[in-house]
């Protein structure tokens, strides 16, 4: 399933965020029904987030809604812990779907710190998205 979601995220498929979300929900449903022993993991979440990040303009609102649902899922499923890739995707997502205000980057970074997921990749992504060294330093 993760491979299918990743394939959607890299494709030009219309409604790929929605299709990825539907696969994610299907995994949860099959597990709940006892039909499938597999469980969604952080890589499943990251794949759906990536699919949401690269959508057509007319799907951006839906992709944002799906992304917010995914962040709630992360909070509600104790076995899913965000990793550094999750935070890099969220930084990239904020650039793709907003003006990337310093407040958004700061909020994402603070949560990343709370989760203990700051590493070189996270810092590199954050630096790439901040407009100046001074702002980057203020976030740190």
Chimera marker file (.cmm) of the C-alpha trace (Angstrom):
<marker_set name="trace">
<marker id="1" x="0.000" y="0.000" z="0.000" r="1" g="1" b="0" radius="0.5"/>
<marker id="2" x="2.817" y="2.414" z="0.810" r="1" g="1" b="0" radius="0.5"/>
<marker id="3" x="4.203" y="1.804" z="-2.681" r="1" g="1" b="0" radius="0.5"/>
<marker id="4" x="0.816" y="2.611" z="-4.221" r="1" g="1" b="0" radius="0.5"/>
<marker id="5" x="0.566" y="5.831" z="-2.208" r="1" g="1" b="0" radius="0.5"/>
<marker id="6" x="4.103" y="6.849" z="-3.160" r="1" g="1" b="0" radius="0.5"/>
<marker id="7" x="3.302" y="6.102" z="-6.800" r="1" g="1" b="0" radius="0.5"/>
<marker id="8" x="0.263" y="8.373" z="-6.573" r="1" g="1" b="0" radius="0.5"/>
<marker id="9" x="2.353" y="11.104" z="-4.964" r="1" g="1" b="0" radius="0.5"/>
<marker id="10" x="4.847" y="11.075" z="-7.844" r="1" g="1" b="0" radius="0.5"/>
<marker id="11" x="2.232" y="10.831" z="-10.580" r="1" g="1" b="0" radius="0.5"/>
<marker id="12" x="0.282" y="13.368" z="-12.589" r="1" g="1" b="0" radius="0.5"/>
<marker id="13" x="-2.925" y="11.583" z="-11.560" r="1" g="1" b="0" radius="0.5"/>
<marker id="14" x="-5.882" y="13.859" z="-10.922" r="1" g="1" b="0" radius="0.5"/>
<marker id="15" x="-7.163" y="13.727" z="-7.353" r="1" g="1" b="0" radius="0.5"/>
<marker id="16" x="-4.037" y="11.975" z="-6.126" r="1" g="1" b="0" radius="0.5"/>
<marker id="17" x="-4.374" y="13.449" z="-2.649" r="1" g="1" b="0" radius="0.5"/>
<marker id="18" x="-7.908" y="12.085" z="-2.404" r="1" g="1" b="0" radius="0.5"/>
<marker id="19" x="-6.908" y="8.683" z="-3.806" r="1" g="1" b="0" radius="0.5"/>
<marker id="20" x="-3.990" y="8.443" z="-1.371" r="1" g="1" b="0" radius="0.5"/>
<marker id="21" x="-6.275" y="9.398" z="1.515" r="1" g="1" b="0" radius="0.5"/>
<marker id="22" x="-8.776" y="6.744" z="0.435" r="1" g="1" b="0" radius="0.5"/>
<marker id="23" x="-6.026" y="4.097" z="0.456" r="1" g="1" b="0" radius="0.5"/>
<marker id="24" x="-4.951" y="5.218" z="3.911" r="1" g="1" b="0" radius="0.5"/>
<marker id="25" x="-8.557" y="4.975" z="5.167" r="1" g="1" b="0" radius="0.5"/>
<marker id="26" x="-8.940" y="1.568" z="3.518" r="1" g="1" b="0" radius="0.5"/>
<marker id="27" x="-5.876" y="0.267" z="5.400" r="1" g="1" b="0" radius="0.5"/>
<marker id="28" x="-7.394" y="1.440" z="8.676" r="1" g="1" b="0" radius="0.5"/>
<marker id="29" x="-10.792" y="-0.077" z="7.843" r="1" g="1" b="0" radius="0.5"/>
<marker id="30" x="-9.384" y="-3.466" z="6.824" r="1" g="1" b="0" radius="0.5"/>
<marker id="31" x="-7.326" y="-3.578" z="9.997" r="1" g="1" b="0" radius="0.5"/>
<marker id="32" x="-10.330" y="-2.647" z="12.113" r="1" g="1" b="0" radius="0.5"/>
<marker id="33" x="-12.401" y="-5.404" z="10.479" r="1" g="1" b="0" radius="0.5"/>
<marker id="34" x="-9.648" y="-7.917" z="11.150" r="1" g="1" b="0" radius="0.5"/>
<marker id="35" x="-9.269" y="-8.638" z="7.436" r="1" g="1" b="0" radius="0.5"/>
<marker id="36" x="-5.755" y="-7.290" z="7.234" r="1" g="1" b="0" radius="0.5"/>
<marker id="37" x="-2.963" y="-7.469" z="9.760" r="1" g="1" b="0" radius="0.5"/>
<marker id="38" x="-1.040" y="-4.519" z="8.312" r="1" g="1" b="0" radius="0.5"/>
<marker id="39" x="-1.232" y="-1.134" z="9.922" r="1" g="1" b="0" radius="0.5"/>
<marker id="40" x="-0.575" y="2.323" z="8.548" r="1" g="1" b="0" radius="0.5"/>
<marker id="41" x="2.767" y="3.694" z="9.656" r="1" g="1" b="0" radius="0.5"/>
<marker id="42" x="4.641" y="6.978" z="9.402" r="1" g="1" b="0" radius="0.5"/>
<marker id="43" x="5.742" y="6.095" z="5.861" r="1" g="1" b="0" radius="0.5"/>
<marker id="44" x="2.077" y="5.775" z="4.884" r="1" g="1" b="0" radius="0.5"/>
<marker id="45" x="1.398" y="9.199" z="6.403" r="1" g="1" b="0" radius="0.5"/>
<marker id="46" x="4.452" y="10.714" z="4.698" r="1" g="1" b="0" radius="0.5"/>
<marker id="47" x="3.359" y="9.285" z="1.348" r="1" g="1" b="0" radius="0.5"/>
<marker id="48" x="-0.099" y="10.820" z="1.638" r="1" g="1" b="0" radius="0.5"/>
<marker id="49" x="1.437" y="14.150" z="2.706" r="1" g="1" b="0" radius="0.5"/>
<marker id="50" x="3.671" y="14.055" z="-0.375" r="1" g="1" b="0" radius="0.5"/>
<marker id="51" x="0.649" y="13.376" z="-2.557" r="1" g="1" b="0" radius="0.5"/>
<marker id="52" x="-1.071" y="16.393" z="-0.984" r="1" g="1" b="0" radius="0.5"/>
<marker id="53" x="1.958" y="18.564" z="-1.590" r="1" g="1" b="0" radius="0.5"/>
<marker id="54" x="1.998" y="18.137" z="-5.367" r="1" g="1" b="0" radius="0.5"/>
<marker id="55" x="-1.574" y="18.647" z="-6.503" r="1" g="1" b="0" radius="0.5"/>
<marker id="56" x="-3.272" y="20.709" z="-9.171" r="1" g="1" b="0" radius="0.5"/>
<marker id="57" x="-4.482" y="24.136" z="-8.124" r="1" g="1" b="0" radius="0.5"/>
<marker id="58" x="-8.122" y="23.004" z="-8.022" r="1" g="1" b="0" radius="0.5"/>
<marker id="59" x="-7.248" y="20.230" z="-5.538" r="1" g="1" b="0" radius="0.5"/>
<marker id="60" x="-5.226" y="22.350" z="-3.112" r="1" g="1" b="0" radius="0.5"/>
<marker id="61" x="-8.094" y="23.002" z="-0.700" r="1" g="1" b="0" radius="0.5"/>
<marker id="62" x="-8.915" y="19.294" z="-0.527" r="1" g="1" b="0" radius="0.5"/>
<marker id="63" x="-5.228" y="18.480" z="-0.092" r="1" g="1" b="0" radius="0.5"/>
<marker id="64" x="-4.994" y="20.911" z="2.821" r="1" g="1" b="0" radius="0.5"/>
<marker id="65" x="-8.027" y="19.305" z="4.492" r="1" g="1" b="0" radius="0.5"/>
<marker id="66" x="-6.495" y="15.854" z="4.035" r="1" g="1" b="0" radius="0.5"/>
<marker id="67" x="-3.163" y="17.045" z="5.445" r="1" g="1" b="0" radius="0.5"/>
<marker id="68" x="-4.858" y="18.413" z="8.536" r="1" g="1" b="0" radius="0.5"/>
<marker id="69" x="-6.722" y="15.105" z="8.996" r="1" g="1" b="0" radius="0.5"/>
<marker id="70" x="-3.404" y="13.276" z="8.723" r="1" g="1" b="0" radius="0.5"/>
<marker id="71" x="-1.860" y="15.426" z="11.420" r="1" g="1" b="0" radius="0.5"/>
<marker id="72" x="-4.811" y="14.515" z="13.655" r="1" g="1" b="0" radius="0.5"/>
<marker id="73" x="-4.246" y="10.842" z="12.817" r="1" g="1" b="0" radius="0.5"/>
<marker id="74" x="-0.641" y="11.164" z="13.950" r="1" g="1" b="0" radius="0.5"/>
<marker id="75" x="-1.878" y="12.481" z="17.300" r="1" g="1" b="0" radius="0.5"/>
<marker id="76" x="-4.502" y="9.741" z="17.665" r="1" g="1" b="0" radius="0.5"/>
<marker id="77" x="-2.432" y="6.688" z="16.757" r="1" g="1" b="0" radius="0.5"/>
<marker id="78" x="0.194" y="6.098" z="19.423" r="1" g="1" b="0" radius="0.5"/>
<marker id="79" x="2.222" y="3.779" z="17.186" r="1" g="1" b="0" radius="0.5"/>
<marker id="80" x="2.753" y="6.540" z="14.602" r="1" g="1" b="0" radius="0.5"/>
<marker id="81" x="5.507" y="8.933" z="15.531" r="1" g="1" b="0" radius="0.5"/>
<marker id="82" x="6.534" y="11.711" z="13.125" r="1" g="1" b="0" radius="0.5"/>
<marker id="83" x="10.084" y="11.393" z="11.858" r="1" g="1" b="0" radius="0.5"/>
<marker id="84" x="12.473" y="13.918" z="10.359" r="1" g="1" b="0" radius="0.5"/>
<marker id="85" x="11.085" y="13.180" z="6.877" r="1" g="1" b="0" radius="0.5"/>
<marker id="86" x="7.619" y="14.131" z="8.118" r="1" g="1" b="0" radius="0.5"/>
<marker id="87" x="8.898" y="17.526" z="9.207" r="1" g="1" b="0" radius="0.5"/>
<marker id="88" x="10.825" y="18.102" z="5.975" r="1" g="1" b="0" radius="0.5"/>
<marker id="89" x="7.625" y="17.323" z="4.053" r="1" g="1" b="0" radius="0.5"/>
<marker id="90" x="5.662" y="19.740" z="6.262" r="1" g="1" b="0" radius="0.5"/>
<marker id="91" x="8.231" y="22.484" z="5.632" r="1" g="1" b="0" radius="0.5"/>
<marker id="92" x="8.002" y="21.846" z="1.881" r="1" g="1" b="0" radius="0.5"/>
<marker id="93" x="4.226" y="21.670" z="2.084" r="1" g="1" b="0" radius="0.5"/>
<marker id="94" x="4.051" y="25.038" z="3.813" r="1" g="1" b="0" radius="0.5"/>
<marker id="95" x="6.055" y="26.533" z="0.949" r="1" g="1" b="0" radius="0.5"/>
<marker id="96" x="3.818" y="24.919" z="-1.671" r="1" g="1" b="0" radius="0.5"/>
<marker id="97" x="0.505" y="25.929" z="-0.100" r="1" g="1" b="0" radius="0.5"/>
<marker id="98" x="1.102" y="29.219" z="1.644" r="1" g="1" b="0" radius="0.5"/>
<marker id="99" x="3.281" y="32.249" z="1.650" r="1" g="1" b="0" radius="0.5"/>
<marker id="100" x="5.437" y="30.383" z="4.179" r="1" g="1" b="0" radius="0.5"/>
<marker id="101" x="5.237" y="32.840" z="6.991" r="1" g="1" b="0" radius="0.5"/>
<marker id="102" x="7.883" y="32.660" z="9.647" r="1" g="1" b="0" radius="0.5"/>
<marker id="103" x="5.175" y="31.765" z="12.172" r="1" g="1" b="0" radius="0.5"/>
<marker id="104" x="4.248" y="28.596" z="10.264" r="1" g="1" b="0" radius="0.5"/>
<marker id="105" x="7.875" y="27.502" z="9.943" r="1" g="1" b="0" radius="0.5"/>
<marker id="106" x="8.454" y="28.311" z="13.604" r="1" g="1" b="0" radius="0.5"/>
<marker id="107" x="5.431" y="26.252" z="14.709" r="1" g="1" b="0" radius="0.5"/>
<marker id="108" x="6.508" y="23.258" z="12.638" r="1" g="1" b="0" radius="0.5"/>
<marker id="109" x="10.078" y="23.506" z="13.912" r="1" g="1" b="0" radius="0.5"/>
<marker id="110" x="8.981" y="23.755" z="17.559" r="1" g="1" b="0" radius="0.5"/>
<marker id="111" x="6.892" y="20.597" z="17.197" r="1" g="1" b="0" radius="0.5"/>
<marker id="112" x="9.842" y="18.897" z="15.515" r="1" g="1" b="0" radius="0.5"/>
<marker id="113" x="11.996" y="19.842" z="18.518" r="1" g="1" b="0" radius="0.5"/>
<marker id="114" x="9.363" y="18.527" z="20.964" r="1" g="1" b="0" radius="0.5"/>
<marker id="115" x="9.326" y="15.238" z="19.061" r="1" g="1" b="0" radius="0.5"/>
<marker id="116" x="13.129" y="15.057" z="19.124" r="1" g="1" b="0" radius="0.5"/>
<marker id="117" x="13.382" y="14.826" z="15.336" r="1" g="1" b="0" radius="0.5"/>
<marker id="118" x="15.750" y="17.689" z="14.544" r="1" g="1" b="0" radius="0.5"/>
<marker id="119" x="18.632" y="16.518" z="12.388" r="1" g="1" b="0" radius="0.5"/>
<marker id="120" x="20.758" y="17.836" z="9.523" r="1" g="1" b="0" radius="0.5"/>
<marker id="121" x="18.035" y="17.204" z="6.929" r="1" g="1" b="0" radius="0.5"/>
<marker id="122" x="15.472" y="19.174" z="8.954" r="1" g="1" b="0" radius="0.5"/>
<marker id="123" x="17.867" y="22.075" z="9.488" r="1" g="1" b="0" radius="0.5"/>
<marker id="124" x="18.854" y="22.090" z="5.818" r="1" g="1" b="0" radius="0.5"/>
<marker id="125" x="15.206" y="22.159" z="4.714" r="1" g="1" b="0" radius="0.5"/>
<marker id="126" x="14.358" y="24.902" z="7.194" r="1" g="1" b="0" radius="0.5"/>
<marker id="127" x="17.326" y="26.991" z="6.074" r="1" g="1" b="0" radius="0.5"/>
<marker id="128" x="16.346" y="26.577" z="2.436" r="1" g="1" b="0" radius="0.5"/>
<marker id="129" x="12.866" y="27.960" z="3.159" r="1" g="1" b="0" radius="0.5"/>
<marker id="130" x="13.778" y="30.912" z="5.359" r="1" g="1" b="0" radius="0.5"/>
<marker id="131" x="14.313" y="34.184" z="3.535" r="1" g="1" b="0" radius="0.5"/>
<marker id="132" x="17.390" y="35.210" z="5.522" r="1" g="1" b="0" radius="0.5"/>
<marker id="133" x="19.997" y="33.913" z="7.933" r="1" g="1" b="0" radius="0.5"/>
<marker id="134" x="18.611" y="36.266" z="10.570" r="1" g="1" b="0" radius="0.5"/>
<marker id="135" x="15.128" y="34.724" z="10.353" r="1" g="1" b="0" radius="0.5"/>
<marker id="136" x="16.616" y="31.218" z="10.337" r="1" g="1" b="0" radius="0.5"/>
<marker id="137" x="18.559" y="32.055" z="13.516" r="1" g="1" b="0" radius="0.5"/>
<marker id="138" x="15.434" y="33.516" z="15.155" r="1" g="1" b="0" radius="0.5"/>
<marker id="139" x="13.528" y="30.271" z="14.537" r="1" g="1" b="0" radius="0.5"/>
<marker id="140" x="16.341" y="28.258" z="16.093" r="1" g="1" b="0" radius="0.5"/>
<link id1="1" id2="2" r="1" g="1" b="0" radius="0.2"/>
<link id1="2" id2="3" r="1" g="1" b="0" radius="0.2"/>
<link id1="3" id2="4" r="1" g="1" b="0" radius="0.2"/>
<link id1="4" id2="5" r="1" g="1" b="0" radius="0.2"/>
<link id1="5" id2="6" r="1" g="1" b="0" radius="0.2"/>
<link id1="6" id2="7" r="1" g="1" b="0" radius="0.2"/>
<link id1="7" id2="8" r="1" g="1" b="0" radius="0.2"/>
<link id1="8" id2="9" r="1" g="1" b="0" radius="0.2"/>
<link id1="9" id2="10" r="1" g="1" b="0" radius="0.2"/>
<link id1="10" id2="11" r="1" g="1" b="0" radius="0.2"/>
<link id1="11" id2="12" r="1" g="1" b="0" radius="0.2"/>
<link id1="12" id2="13" r="1" g="1" b="0" radius="0.2"/>
<link id1="13" id2="14" r="1" g="1" b="0" radius="0.2"/>
<link id1="14" id2="15" r="1" g="1" b="0" radius="0.2"/>
<link id1="15" id2="16" r="1" g="1" b="0" radius="0.2"/>
<link id1="16" id2="17" r="1" g="1" b="0" radius="0.2"/>
<link id1="17" id2="18" r="1" g="1" b="0" radius="0.2"/>
<link id1="18" id2="19" r="1" g="1" b="0" radius="0.2"/>
<link id1="19" id2="20" r="1" g="1" b="0" radius="0.2"/>
<link id1="20" id2="21" r="1" g="1" b="0" radius="0.2"/>
<link id1="21" id2="22" r="1" g="1" b="0" radius="0.2"/>
<link id1="22" id2="23" r="1" g="1" b="0" radius="0.2"/>
<link id1="23" id2="24" r="1" g="1" b="0" radius="0.2"/>
<link id1="24" id2="25" r="1" g="1" b="0" radius="0.2"/>
<link id1="25" id2="26" r="1" g="1" b="0" radius="0.2"/>
<link id1="26" id2="27" r="1" g="1" b="0" radius="0.2"/>
<link id1="27" id2="28" r="1" g="1" b="0" radius="0.2"/>
<link id1="28" id2="29" r="1" g="1" b="0" radius="0.2"/>
<link id1="29" id2="30" r="1" g="1" b="0" radius="0.2"/>
<link id1="30" id2="31" r="1" g="1" b="0" radius="0.2"/>
<link id1="31" id2="32" r="1" g="1" b="0" radius="0.2"/>
<link id1="32" id2="33" r="1" g="1" b="0" radius="0.2"/>
<link id1="33" id2="34" r="1" g="1" b="0" radius="0.2"/>
<link id1="34" id2="35" r="1" g="1" b="0" radius="0.2"/>
<link id1="35" id2="36" r="1" g="1" b="0" radius="0.2"/>
<link id1="36" id2="37" r="1" g="1" b="0" radius="0.2"/>
<link id1="37" id2="38" r="1" g="1" b="0" radius="0.2"/>
<link id1="38" id2="39" r="1" g="1" b="0" radius="0.2"/>
<link id1="39" id2="40" r="1" g="1" b="0" radius="0.2"/>
<link id1="40" id2="41" r="1" g="1" b="0" radius="0.2"/>
<link id1="41" id2="42" r="1" g="1" b="0" radius="0.2"/>
<link id1="42" id2="43" r="1" g="1" b="0" radius="0.2"/>
<link id1="43" id2="44" r="1" g="1" b="0" radius="0.2"/>
<link id1="44" id2="45" r="1" g="1" b="0" radius="0.2"/>
<link id1="45" id2="46" r="1" g="1" b="0" radius="0.2"/>
<link id1="46" id2="47" r="1" g="1" b="0" radius="0.2"/>
<link id1="47" id2="48" r="1" g="1" b="0" radius="0.2"/>
<link id1="48" id2="49" r="1" g="1" b="0" radius="0.2"/>
<link id1="49" id2="50" r="1" g="1" b="0" radius="0.2"/>
<link id1="50" id2="51" r="1" g="1" b="0" radius="0.2"/>
<link id1="51" id2="52" r="1" g="1" b="0" radius="0.2"/>
<link id1="52" id2="53" r="1" g="1" b="0" radius="0.2"/>
<link id1="53" id2="54" r="1" g="1" b="0" radius="0.2"/>
<link id1="54" id2="55" r="1" g="1" b="0" radius="0.2"/>
<link id1="55" id2="56" r="1" g="1" b="0" radius="0.2"/>
<link id1="56" id2="57" r="1" g="1" b="0" radius="0.2"/>
<link id1="57" id2="58" r="1" g="1" b="0" radius="0.2"/>
<link id1="58" id2="59" r="1" g="1" b="0" radius="0.2"/>
<link id1="59" id2="60" r="1" g="1" b="0" radius="0.2"/>
<link id1="60" id2="61" r="1" g="1" b="0" radius="0.2"/>
<link id1="61" id2="62" r="1" g="1" b="0" radius="0.2"/>
<link id1="62" id2="63" r="1" g="1" b="0" radius="0.2"/>
<link id1="63" id2="64" r="1" g="1" b="0" radius="0.2"/>
<link id1="64" id2="65" r="1" g="1" b="0" radius="0.2"/>
<link id1="65" id2="66" r="1" g="1" b="0" radius="0.2"/>
<link id1="66" id2="67" r="1" g="1" b="0" radius="0.2"/>
<link id1="67" id2="68" r="1" g="1" b="0" radius="0.2"/>
<link id1="68" id2="69" r="1" g="1" b="0" radius="0.2"/>
<link id1="69" id2="70" r="1" g="1" b="0" radius="0.2"/>
<link id1="70" id2="71" r="1" g="1" b="0" radius="0.2"/>
<link id1="71" id2="72" r="1" g="1" b="0" radius="0.2"/>
<link id1="72" id2="73" r="1" g="1" b="0" radius="0.2"/>
<link id1="73" id2="74" r="1" g="1" b="0" radius="0.2"/>
<link id1="74" id2="75" r="1" g="1" b="0" radius="0.2"/>
<link id1="75" id2="76" r="1" g="1" b="0" radius="0.2"/>
<link id1="76" id2="77" r="1" g="1" b="0" radius="0.2"/>
<link id1="77" id2="78" r="1" g="1" b="0" radius="0.2"/>
<link id1="78" id2="79" r="1" g="1" b="0" radius="0.2"/>
<link id1="79" id2="80" r="1" g="1" b="0" radius="0.2"/>
<link id1="80" id2="81" r="1" g="1" b="0" radius="0.2"/>
<link id1="81" id2="82" r="1" g="1" b="0" radius="0.2"/>
<link id1="82" id2="83" r="1" g="1" b="0" radius="0.2"/>
<link id1="83" id2="84" r="1" g="1" b="0" radius="0.2"/>
<link id1="84" id2="85" r="1" g="1" b="0" radius="0.2"/>
<link id1="85" id2="86" r="1" g="1" b="0" radius="0.2"/>
<link id1="86" id2="87" r="1" g="1" b="0" radius="0.2"/>
<link id1="87" id2="88" r="1" g="1" b="0" radius="0.2"/>
<link id1="88" id2="89" r="1" g="1" b="0" radius="0.2"/>
<link id1="89" id2="90" r="1" g="1" b="0" radius="0.2"/>
<link id1="90" id2="91" r="1" g="1" b="0" radius="0.2"/>
<link id1="91" id2="92" r="1" g="1" b="0" radius="0.2"/>
<link id1="92" id2="93" r="1" g="1" b="0" radius="0.2"/>
<link id1="93" id2="94" r="1" g="1" b="0" radius="0.2"/>
<link id1="94" id2="95" r="1" g="1" b="0" radius="0.2"/>
<link id1="95" id2="96" r="1" g="1" b="0" radius="0.2"/>
<link id1="96" id2="97" r="1" g="1" b="0" radius="0.2"/>
<link id1="97" id2="98" r="1" g="1" b="0" radius="0.2"/>
<link id1="98" id2="99" r="1" g="1" b="0" radius="0.2"/>
<link id1="99" id2="100" r="1" g="1" b="0" radius="0.2"/>
<link id1="100" id2="101" r="1" g="1" b="0" radius="0.2"/>
<link id1="101" id2="102" r="1" g="1" b="0" radius="0.2"/>
<link id1="102" id2="103" r="1" g="1" b="0" radius="0.2"/>
<link id1="103" id2="104" r="1" g="1" b="0" radius="0.2"/>
<link id1="104" id2="105" r="1" g="1" b="0" radius="0.2"/>
<link id1="105" id2="106" r="1" g="1" b="0" radius="0.2"/>
<link id1="106" id2="107" r="1" g="1" b="0" radius="0.2"/>
<link id1="107" id2="108" r="1" g="1" b="0" radius="0.2"/>
<link id1="108" id2="109" r="1" g="1" b="0" radius="0.2"/>
<link id1="109" id2="110" r="1" g="1" b="0" radius="0.2"/>
<link id1="110" id2="111" r="1" g="1" b="0" radius="0.2"/>
<link id1="111" id2="112" r="1" g="1" b="0" radius="0.2"/>
<link id1="112" id2="113" r="1" g="1" b="0" radius="0.2"/>
<link id1="113" id2="114" r="1" g="1" b="0" radius="0.2"/>
<link id1="114" id2="115" r="1" g="1" b="0" radius="0.2"/>
<link id1="115" id2="116" r="1" g="1" b="0" radius="0.2"/>
<link id1="116" id2="117" r="1" g="1" b="0" radius="0.2"/>
<link id1="117" id2="118" r="1" g="1" b="0" radius="0.2"/>
<link id1="118" id2="119" r="1" g="1" b="0" radius="0.2"/>
<link id1="119" id2="120" r="1" g="1" b="0" radius="0.2"/>
<link id1="120" id2="121" r="1" g="1" b="0" radius="0.2"/>
<link id1="121" id2="122" r="1" g="1" b="0" radius="0.2"/>
<link id1="122" id2="123" r="1" g="1" b="0" radius="0.2"/>
<link id1="123" id2="124" r="1" g="1" b="0" radius="0.2"/>
<link id1="124" id2="125" r="1" g="1" b="0" radius="0.2"/>
<link id1="125" id2="126" r="1" g="1" b="0" radius="0.2"/>
<link id1="126" id2="127" r="1" g="1" b="0" radius="0.2"/>
<link id1="127" id2="128" r="1" g="1" b="0" radius="0.2"/>
<link id1="128" id2="129" r="1" g="1" b="0" radius="0.2"/>
<link id1="129" id2="130" r="1" g="1" b="0" radius="0.2"/>
<link id1="130" id2="131" r="1" g="1" b="0" radius="0.2"/>
<link id1="131" id2="132" r="1" g="1" b="0" radius="0.2"/>
<link id1="132" id2="133" r="1" g="1" b="0" radius="0.2"/>
<link id1="133" id2="134" r="1" g="1" b="0" radius="0.2"/>
<link id1="134" id2="135" r="1" g="1" b="0" radius="0.2"/>
<link id1="135" id2="136" r="1" g="1" b="0" radius="0.2"/>
<link id1="136" id2="137" r="1" g="1" b="0" radius="0.2"/>
<link id1="137" id2="138" r="1" g="1" b="0" radius="0.2"/>
<link id1="138" id2="139" r="1" g="1" b="0" radius="0.2"/>
<link id1="139" id2="140" r="1" g="1" b="0" radius="0.2"/>
</marker_set>
